[in-house]
Amino acid sequence: MNRLPELSKAEYDILRVLWKSGHHTVREVHDQIAATTRWAYTTTKTMMDRMVKKQLLTREDFHGIFLYSPRISRPAGLAKLVQFFADRVLETDTSAVVSMFASSKAISADEIEELERLLDDDDEKTEL
């Protein structure tokens, strides 16, 4: 990955559903986020189709039904959020925020490792 993706809150909400399940139809995602987003089904569909174009999701035709899957890992999706929170909210380095995730058990050890690697790689690219 060249750069960490910038995710809107809406994109993050959709990805969060897909990270849990692996893949879903638009209807299944919509049913899980409709209460908080108050979107029409067509808005969810439009968002997910745009996310395919942005290479955040993949779309596969399964017997005439499109199944959407995350194209980025959960740590990759969290990385920009961690950077923002560390830089602008806590005014500390990202390792402090990553350690908060580790102590809370919010993400797995493998995901922590990937998150650290992504943040280190992004920091190195920023310094160039």
Secondary structure as the mmCIF struct_conf table of DSSP 4:
data_model
#
loop_
_struct_conf.conf_type_id
_struct_conf.id
_struct_conf.beg_label_comp_id
_struct_conf.beg_label_asym_id
_struct_conf.beg_label_seq_id
_struct_conf.end_label_comp_id
_struct_conf.end_label_asym_id
_struct_conf.end_label_seq_id
BEND BEND1 ARG A 3 ARG A 3
HELX_LH_PP_P HELX_LH_PP_P1 LEU A 4 GLU A 6
HELX_RH_AL_P HELX_RH_AL_P1 LYS A 9 SER A 21
BEND BEND2 GLY A 22 GLY A 22
STRN STRN1 HIS A 24 HIS A 24
HELX_RH_AL_P HELX_RH_AL_P2 VAL A 26 THR A 37
HELX_RH_AL_P HELX_RH_AL_P3 TYR A 41 LYS A 53
TURN_TY1_P TURN_TY1_P1 LYS A 54 GLN A 55
BEND BEND3 LEU A 56 LEU A 56
STRN STRN2 LEU A 57 PHE A 62
TURN_TY1_P TURN_TY1_P2 HIS A 63 GLY A 64
STRN STRN3 ILE A 65 PRO A 70
BEND BEND4 ARG A 71 ILE A 72
HELX_RH_AL_P HELX_RH_AL_P4 ARG A 74 PHE A 84
HELX_RH_PI_P HELX_RH_PI_P1 PHE A 85 LEU A 90
BEND BEND5 THR A 92 THR A 92
HELX_RH_AL_P HELX_RH_AL_P5 THR A 94 SER A 104
TURN_TY1_P TURN_TY1_P3 LYS A 105 LYS A 105
BEND BEND6 ALA A 106 ILE A 107
HELX_RH_AL_P HELX_RH_AL_P6 ALA A 109 GLU A 127
#
